[in-house]
Amino acid sequence: MPASPQPPCLTTCTVPAISQATVPSPAPRTPRHRIEMDFWNRLIGGSGSGSQSSAPHPSKAPPHTTPQERLAKFKRFWQTLLGSWRNARADDRDMLRSHVKRLTALLLEEEKSSARLCINFCYEQQVFIALSKIGQGGSPGVVRECIAAFATLIDNEDEDFLGNESFAQSLIEFLAATSARSTPDYEGEFVELLFSIAAKIRLNPEILRVWFTREEGHGGSGFESLEPQQKFAGITNKEDFPLFYLLIDYVHHEGRVGDFARTGLLYIIEATSSSEELEQWIVESDLATLMASGLGALYSQLSRKLVVTYPTEDPPTILVLSDFSTPPPAFGAEISTSPEFQTHLDTFLSYLVFWQDVLEHCRSAEVKQTLLDHFQILFLQQLLYPSLLESSDIDGGSSVAVLTYVRVVLDTLEHADMIHLVLSYLMNLPEKPVLESPTISMVKRRQSLDLLSQVAKASSEIENPTPAIYNLVDLIMTSLGSKSQQTVSATLRLVSTILRKHYPYSMNTLLKIAPVSSSAPARTIGAHEEELDILFTMVTDLSEENNAAQSYEDHLKDCAVLLESHPCSARLLDLKKTFELAGKSSASQDQLARMHMHTISPHDPLLRNLIDLLATFFSNTVETNLVLTCVIIDLAACAWMRPEGWLYFDPATYEFSDDSDSDVDDDAELDEMADELAAILDDSPAFTPPDAISADKERRRQRAIALARRRPRLSRPPPVIDALQHLVAQARAYRADIPDLDAKLAERRRAFSVTDELNDALLSGPISAAAPPPPPRLDAFSPANLVRPLSRQDSPTARLGRSLMGSPAPSPMRGVSPHASPFGSHIADTAQRRIKILHPGQKGLHRPPPPEESSREGSVKSAGGEEAPAAVRGAEFSLSHLLTNIMILQEFILELAALTQVRSSLFGDVKFV
């Protein structure tokens, strides 16, 4: 059988072992390099000295077969096959298989010679007719060999088998019969054969006429007379294009079978550019219905309840060093690490990518619009949105599931029209208009579709709400207030994806924005420096012993990449080429064209939820905090966002000291006196020399610079800074109650440093080279990508998250219990010491583990001298959890400082004059 279509690879040859008896013993005086040379000569078939005894005899070489002899052998085998087939009995199936296999072997052997007599014989004598009939009634083994024989004939370039109507008819009959009783024994080879035919049609569109024949009376006026529901469903005409429907039967399969079928169907759809008749046939066919139904079927295989878990045999380090615990799965819930779930998710995403590949490669606007209509009605309206409505936070994971699936869909999709359909429908935005230059048939189909939608809406609006009543934004806001940390984390990851990749759709939906005029006061360089000092002071207050300089430098590089690659940055930075590439469709162009300077109100619902989560930062799960910091960074990363008022201090609240004002006023008085003196000494007061004009402008510019460099008194912090200052104050309170907090924090920092060094060593060693990379489409769901998007995974915060939440390399703690690690005593000690959650105005209460009789250092006594009572389990956490969250908070503040610095240089946020 010919090789399966696949990327070229190196061929590994197995060298037969040489027995010890055949290797002659070298003479004592033979040089060592001579012995080694003789060995390698014998190993590769050479005839080095001393190897004559092991050299093959000339008579054992295979005899050379002439083309005429090969043809005679082929004819003889062919006649034997016909005789066996006509007189076949049940016990002759293996014999038929052997005969077909011999014929295929001769055809493959002939490919190495210039004379193709056997191929010519097959074409002239129409061997394929009998071969098709043999395969239709043969056993699975016979069918497999017939598939190999047909594949060999198709690959031949001397004879145009695929352009022969008789060959096409015989092959289609064989393929139809084989598909009806398909078994796993030859399913892969069968689909590869279909793919080979589609690939040939793509390379040679002229042969399409042989495989696609439209019968009289189908389509045209007959299609226009159908009811709207029938038009939407499409017409099934398998007789017109059997190959088309054979491929559709396998596009939803997993693995190589599905990949070959989807690619083959993609090649067929590409051929619509060379055939208007095929284009119209596809529009009227049920292709769109079948594709949308297949996508819905794969989505329905995903579990309705999901629990996000991590490997138990090799847990991410951050989970070991925190109080993370996986909630017990509810009835019917599936865990995210199960192989079955990962397989179903991969298959669904592969089919989703196939959808956008079809839209990307299809040159027919009418076919595109037909597919998009069915994607919206059959998938979005009838499956994805109902699952959003049915999700609940109290049934054990359905909210986590639907939020995760929506996020993965948005992370996977790159086609602007599909993204627009998903977000505009789920967020109740105005629908995108019909594609440019609609044809008459497109207009009629759109009218039928609108009628169908109105009928469906009228019949179900009473029972089922629509996005106008309850949409994705409502679910997000509700889920952010959930008591389940899994639900909160899943919601934050979805919000981060929308803000990072599809920010224009968040305006006036997720975010309550207000426009900012060009005349609005801007931040001054003095205020900018004062804000940076505030951030760096908070970093120092959290921990003085850290490598903040190196982390800050890494954050600067990371933020530069983030802002430059943000979809909103292209037009503002006048990156015309990037903007054109990013706006290939009218949907993306319309969204980006409507961007304008804006800000969000300090009372924005999303911002309020984020501030509430910041307030409980130290008691949140590590996973929640990592994604929370990501959302805040993504919120401030848009070039059209003015963060003043919610992240930065509002320029309207700047207060300046009297000393700074008097200094500037004194300089101004001196300038006025100099001008008056120059006017008195000048002989001609009406004339001012050019040098004097330049000097005057320079003095005014210097005065403006001095005004901008004044450092204001910032007394009214914005919500995010205010929340961070409260967290730093809580950290100081914990430090006062826990005398060894700084020492434990230094140990924790060294533990992470060792983890990073070991990970880097493993990544650069042979272990990482041998480990295959994860599938790109699943990266959006892997633990390594829960912190930052792919382009930002080298930042210190992301590295911290990876060292805790999983890294590509094997964990340094794999197979080693925490107590046996180099920091085992530190991990055990900090995990046992419990701390009560601090509330506003309340002192920190730290108590030792229950087994200890004496108080551990750092525990707090009550006012009466007695030890504080044990807190309820939900109102306390371990010292280990606190240490890890302090490190995350510190890195987040550094990242905010880096973002502030990069924005000022890239977007011109700061006023220098």
Helices and strands as residue ranges (DSSP letters): G 20-22, H 32-43, G 52-54, G 58-60, H 67-86, G 90-92, H 93-110, H 117-124, H 127-137, H 140-155, H 165-180, H 187-203, G 205-207, H 208-211, H 221-224, H 228-233, H 242-248, H 255-270, G 271-274, H 276-284, H 287-301, E 306-307, H 317-320, E 334-335, H 339-361, H 365-374, I 375-384, H 385-390, H 398-412, H 416-426, H 440-460, H 472-480, H 485-501, G 503-506, E 513-515, E 523-524, H 525-542, H 548-565, H 569-572, H 576-582, H 586-593, E 598-600, H 605-615, G 617-619, H 622-635, G 651-653, H 658-681, H 690-709, H 719-737, H 741-764, H 766-770, G 776-781, G 783-785, G 790-792, H 796-805, G 818-820, H 824-832, E 834-836, E 846-847, G 873-875, E 876-878, H 879-906, E 910-911
